[in-house]
Amino acid sequence: MGGRRRREHRPLAIDGSHWRADGRPKVRYASQADALHAADERAREADVQLQVYRCEFCGGWHMGSRNRRDD
């Protein structure tokens, strides 16, 4: 009835490090080696450089781009 819109539900809406830019959850890798291997494959396939980092929340490893400006 009302004009209220429902917001998209994001389970475990915790740290942004668990979510991709498109809103989907990031892949959790069990080891740094697994994450580095996946990042290397992505670099070859799509010419995208990704960083890997250990997640303080889940203890796994994630990949992500680092958008930093060098001023």
C-alpha positions as CSV (number, residue, x, y, z in Angstrom):
1,M,0.0,0.0,0.0
2,G,2.4,2.7,1.1
3,G,5.0,4.2,-1.1
4,R,7.9,2.8,0.9
5,R,10.7,1.1,-1.1
6,R,12.5,-1.8,0.4
7,R,16.2,-1.5,0.5
8,E,18.3,-4.3,-0.9
9,H,19.1,-6.7,1.9
10,R,22.8,-7.4,2.5
11,P,23.3,-10.2,4.9
12,L,26.0,-9.6,7.4
13,A,26.3,-6.0,6.4
14,I,29.7,-5.7,8.1
15,D,32.9,-4.3,6.6
16,G,33.0,-3.1,3.0
17,S,35.9,-5.5,2.5
18,H,33.4,-8.3,2.1
19,W,31.5,-6.7,-0.8
20,R,32.3,-6.1,-4.4
21,A,31.4,-2.8,-6.1
22,D,28.3,-4.5,-7.6
23,G,27.0,-5.5,-4.1
24,R,27.8,-9.2,-4.3
25,P,29.9,-10.8,-1.7
26,K,33.6,-11.2,-2.3
27,V,35.1,-14.7,-2.7
28,R,36.9,-16.0,0.4
29,Y,40.1,-17.8,-0.2
30,A,41.5,-20.2,2.4
31,S,45.1,-19.2,2.0
32,Q,47.2,-16.3,0.7
33,A,48.6,-18.6,-2.0
34,D,45.1,-19.4,-3.3
35,A,44.3,-15.7,-3.4
36,L,47.5,-14.8,-5.1
37,H,47.0,-17.5,-7.7
38,A,43.5,-16.2,-8.5
39,A,44.8,-12.6,-8.7
40,D,47.4,-13.7,-11.2
41,E,44.8,-15.5,-13.3
42,R,42.6,-12.4,-13.3
43,A,45.6,-10.3,-14.3
44,R,46.3,-12.5,-17.3
45,E,42.6,-12.8,-18.4
46,A,41.4,-9.3,-17.9
47,D,44.6,-7.2,-17.5
48,V,43.4,-6.2,-14.0
49,Q,45.9,-5.8,-11.1
50,L,44.4,-6.9,-7.8
51,Q,45.8,-6.8,-4.2
52,V,45.2,-9.6,-1.8
53,Y,44.7,-9.1,1.8
54,R,43.8,-11.0,5.0
55,C,40.4,-10.2,6.3
56,E,40.3,-9.3,9.9
57,F,36.6,-10.3,10.2
58,C,36.6,-13.8,8.6
59,G,40.3,-14.7,8.7
60,G,40.2,-15.6,5.1
61,W,41.8,-13.9,2.1
62,H,40.1,-11.6,-0.4
63,M,41.2,-9.7,-3.6
64,G,40.4,-6.1,-4.3
65,S,41.6,-3.2,-6.3
66,R,43.2,-0.3,-4.5
67,N,42.1,3.0,-5.9
68,R,44.8,5.4,-4.5
69,R,45.8,8.7,-5.9
70,D,49.4,9.5,-5.7
71,D,49.5,13.3,-5.2
